[in-house]
Amino acid sequence: MPDEPAPVGWLVPRSAGAAPDGNSGQDEEQVAGGQGLLAPRALASQEAHRRELLEAIRTPIVTTTLSGRITGFNAAAIALFGSPARLYGRGIRDVLPFAAEPHEPTSGDVQGRLADATGRTVDLEISRTVMHEGADQGYAVYVVHDISRHAEVNRLREQLLYSVAHELRGPLMVLDNALEILDTEYPRLTSEEHAHVLGTARRTARRMRTLMEDLLSAGSIQSGHFVVAPRKTSIQAIIDDALEIVGPAMRARGQRLEIDVPANAPRVMADQRYARQVLTNLLANASKYSPEDSMIRLVVHPNSRLVRFSVEDQGPGIAPEQQAGLFERFYRVRTDSDAPGVGLGLAIAKGIVEAHGGSIGIDSQVGNGTRVWFTLQSATRQGRAAGHVSADPAG
């Protein structure tokens, strides 16, 4: 086949005597005595129909000569690469550096990454089919699949596995050391030492349990199988449950917790286990990103229909451009801190709160700390009288 590019948009290389421009003179010619052969006019109509079908396909398709020179492409390919000028007459490797040339052997589809017409990096999978029409004639068809979403899922899965392993390694080492001490040093431990080691083991086990609960909740929320069973629940019970888990970590950092709850605060309609999980995640984040020896505030503000919980920290704050993704799975704010975490806490909190019929949000400015709040349905319509308590993280 001559190594000449076909007109833009011509997707099926010249074959069987058909001209891509559908020359009217040739259309009028008849092929005498050719049984089984189509007249040029009919063949041109068939090729035009084939081009229309290929143009309608939303998957990018590129055709080349056997030497790898691009001769055709559809609208989807133009949308991916930007313009016909970026395709027409160029080598396939100039456009798809990781694609195999028509003459090169390949064991299957190939994958790679490149920037599309908008500058966005996309993951692509290339399928190549070589069509031979003779000893030295033929063409190659490249079908380009955008697999960015699948690749992102795989990256998130790998990130999750790494993060979970990283999160579990520390607690497991602490727990193993505590058990080793209890096993080998028990006769020589004083009652205070025994209580300290046992307390360390229990706190570590709670930390691991919290991580497992987060993973299970994230999975059920994502799968659509997450169910809550709200019932009348004391606000103080939710706070006490959360502090039992996060209190030791806050005390270890010298942080103080100020709790502001109205004296006549009504009960809320909540599944206590999951409401505690939300508050635990918010307090843990506040502790993680706040300086040592700083103050963290928990403010409860009820009205006739809703009860709003707010956790306020004295951390570095969050830039506006980073706030949009805070409630997405595996998202973590870019900071100079190497604070641990898998990026599930706020996504889980959002799913739990919304399952309760409430809402969740964030108010933050760089340098002025962060306030994360959520609402739960009020179980009563009692009036409220303001009250104020201060507490250490022990509750």
N, C-alpha and C positions, 0 to 999 in steps of 0.2 A: 504494500500500500504506500502511496506517496506520502512523504512526511510533511504534509501541508495541513494547517489547521482549518477546520470547517468554520463556517460563520458562527457568531456568538449565539448560543442557545441551541445549536445543532447537536443533539445528544447521541444520535445513532450514526456512527461513521458510515461513509458512503459505501454502499454495497448493492449488488444485484442490478447495477446500471441505473440506480436512482440518483438524481441530482438533488442536493439539499436545497437549492433555490427553487425547485419546482418549475424549471424552465417551461414556458408555455409551448414553445416549438416542439420540444420533445414530448410534451403531453399529448400532442396531436398525432405523433407517429404511432403506427401500429406494428406490432411484432408478428410477422406473417408466419404461420405454420408452427408457432411455438406452443405446443400443447402443455398445459400446466403453468405457463408463464403469464404474468399479469401485464397488461398494457401500461405504458409509462404513467398515464393519467391515474389509473387505479393504484399503481404502486406509490405514486407521489401522495395520493390521498391517504393511503395506509401509513406512510411514513409520517405525514402530518399528524394523523391521529395518535401515532406512537409518541411523537414529541409532546403533544398535549397531555398525554397520560403521565409522561415523565416530569413535565413541568408541574403537574398537580401533586406529585409525590413530595411530601414535606421533609423527606430525608435527603440531605445533600448527596448528589451524584455527580461524579466527574468522569469523563472519558478521555483516554489518551491514545496516541499512536503506540506502536510496539516499541518505539524508542523512548517513550515516556513523556512525550510532548502533549500538553493538554489541548484537546480539540473541541470539547463540549462540556456543558455543565447546565444544571437546572437552576431555578430561582432560589431553591433552598441553599444551594452552594454559594450563590451570590450573596445571600443574606449572611451566611457564615463568614465568608472571606472579605466582604465589603463592596466589591465592584467587579465587573467582568475584566477590567484591566489587570486585576490582581491574579487572574486565572488564565486568560486566553493566550495560548502560545507558549506558556511557561512550562518548565520541567516539573513533573509531579513532586520531586524532592524539594523544589523551591517552595512549594505550597504546603506539602505534608512531609517534613523532613524524615519522619519515622516510617513512611510507607515504603513498601518494596517496589522496585522498578518492575515493569512488565516482564522483563527477561530473567529476573532473579527468582530463584526457588523460594517458596515460603511454606511453612508448616501450618499456617492458619491465619486467623485475624491478628492484627497488630494493634497495640494501643500506645498512646502518647498524649502529650499536653502541648497546647499552643494558645496564643492569644487570638480571640475572634475579632470581628470588625469593630466591636465596641471597646476592645482592650481587655475584656474579661478572659481570664484563663479558663479554658475548657478542657475536659478529658474526652478524648475521641477514640473510637475503635474503627479500624479500617478493614473492610472486606474487599478483596481484589479478585476479579474474574478476568481471565485472558481468553479472548475469542480469536481463534485462528481461522483465516479464510483462504489459506494457501501456504506455500512454503515460506513466503516472506511478507504475507499480508495478514492483517487482523487489527484488533484493537483491544484495549483493556478498560474495564469498568471498575471504578472505585466507589464503593458505597460507604458513606461516612456517618457513623452513629455517634450522637452526643451521649456519653455515659457519665456526665458530670455528677448527676444525682446519685447514681450507684457508687461512683468512686468516693463521693463525700460520705455516704453511709459507711463504706468500708473504712475510711479514715477515722470516722467517729467511733466505730467499733474498736479499732486498734487503740485509739486514744483512751477509750473507756477501759479497756483491759489493762493498759499501762497504768492509768490513774488509780484503778482499783488495787492493782498489785502494789503500787507505791503507797497508797493509803493504808493497806493492811499490813505492810511489812513492819512499820514502826510499832503499832499496837501488838502485833504478834511477838515481836522481840521483847517488849515490856512484859507481856503476859508470860512468856516463856521464862524470863528472868525471875519473875515473882514466884512462879511455881517451883523453879529450881531452888530458890531460897527457902521456901516453905518445906521442900522435900529434904534438903541437906542441912539446913540450919535451924530447923524448928525447935529442937531441945534447948538451944542457946539463945533463942529470941526472947526478949522481954515482952510483956503484954502490949506495951506501946509500939514496939517494933513489929510485932505480929499484926496488930491492927493497921499499921501503916502499909505493910506489904499487902495485906488482904484488901485494903481500900484501893490500893493501886491496881490490883488485879480486877476488882469490880468496876472501877472507872474505865479501865481499858476495855473490858468486855462490853460495857455500855456503849463506848465509842464504836466498837465493831458492830454492835447491834444496830446502832443508828445508821451506819453506812449501809448495812443490809436492808434496812427498812426503806432507805432512800432508793436503792436499786429496785426493790420490789414494787414500790409505789410508782417509780418512773415507768417501769415496764407495763403495769396495769393501766396507768393513765394513757400511755401511748397506744395501747392495744384497744382502748375503749371499754375495758372491763372493770374500770375503777368504780367502786360503789361506797358511799358513806351512809351511816345510819345515825343521823342527828337526833339528839335528845337533849332535854334541859340539862345544862352543864354549868357548874360554877366557874366563873372566870379565874378565881384563885386556884382552883384545882388544875386548870390548864397551865397557869404560871408555875405552880409548884412542880408539876411534872417536867416542865421544860428546864427549870433551874436544877433539878436533880441530875440532869444530863450535862448541861453546859456550865453549871456553877463551878465545878473543880477547875476547868480550863480558865475561866475568868479570874478565879482567885489566884491561880498560878501566875497570871500576868499582872496581878495587883490591880485589877480593874474593879470599879465599884458599880453597882447597879442601883439606879434610882427608879422606884416603881411609883407611878401616879395612877391610882385607881379610885374612882368615886366610892364613897362609903356605901351608898345605896345602889351600886351598880347591879343591874339585873343579870340573871343567868342568860346564857346564849344557847341557841339551838346548834349543837355541834357534836360530832363524833369525837369524843375526847382524845382518843389515840391519835387521830390525824390532826386535830387542832393543836395538840402538843407538838406534833412533828413540824408544823408550820412555824410556830413560835420558836422552837428549838433551832431551826435553820436560820431564822432571822437573827436571833441572839448570837449564834455561833459565828455568823458572818460579821456582825458588829464587833465581836471580840477579836476576830481574826484580823480585821483591817483597821482596828483602832490601836493607838499607841498603848504601851504598858502604863499602868497607874492612871488611866483615863476614866472618865465617867461615861456610862451608857445609860440611856433613859428608856424606860418602858412606860408608855402613856396609854391609858384606856379611856376612851371618850364615847359614852353611850348617848343615843337619842331615842326617840320614840319607836324607831323601827330597827336600827342597826347599832352594833357596837363596833367601834373602830379601835384597833390595836396599832400602836406606832412604836417602832424601835429606832431610836436616834443614837448615832455614834459620833465620835470626834475624829473620824478617819480623814483621809486625804480628799474625799469627795470623788465624784465620777463625772467625767466630761460628757457633755450632751450627746456627742456622736457615739458614745459607748453605751448609753442607756437603753437604746432601742432593742438590743439583743439580750438584755439582762435576764429575761424570763424564758429564754430558749435553752434547750438541753445542751450541756457541755460548754456553754458560753462562760468565759471567765474574763473579768476586767483586766486589762493590761496595766500592771503596776510594777514598781521596783521590788515589791515583796515576793518572796517565794512561798507564800502561804499555801498550805496543802488544800486539796479539794478536787472534785471531779466535775464541778460545774453543773450539778443537778439540783442544788438546794432551792433556788428561786423558781426553776421550772416546776419542780414538785409542789412547792408552795402555791403557785398559781393554779395548778390542776386541782389541788385539794380545796382551796378557797372557792374556786368557781363551782366545784361539785357541791359545795354548801350553799350556793346561791349568792355568794359574796363577791367582792372585787379586791384587787391588790394593785399597788402602785408604788412609785418611788419619787422622792424629791431630793435632789442633790445638786450641789455646786462645788466645783473644784476649790479646795481649801477650806470649805465650811461644813464638812461632814455630810452624812447621808441619813435620810429618814425613809424607812420602808414601812408601809402600812397595809393593813388588810381589814376587811369587815366581815362580821358574822351576823346572822339574824338574831335580834333580841327575842328572848323567850317570854318576856313580860313587857308591860308598858308602864312600869313603875317610874316614879319620879326619881331624881338623883340629887344627892347632896355631895358637893366636892369634898374630897379627902385627899390626904397626901401622906405617903410613907416613904422612907428611905430604907434600903436593905442592902446587905452585902450579897454576893452571888449565891450564898448558901441558902437563901430563901428564908 
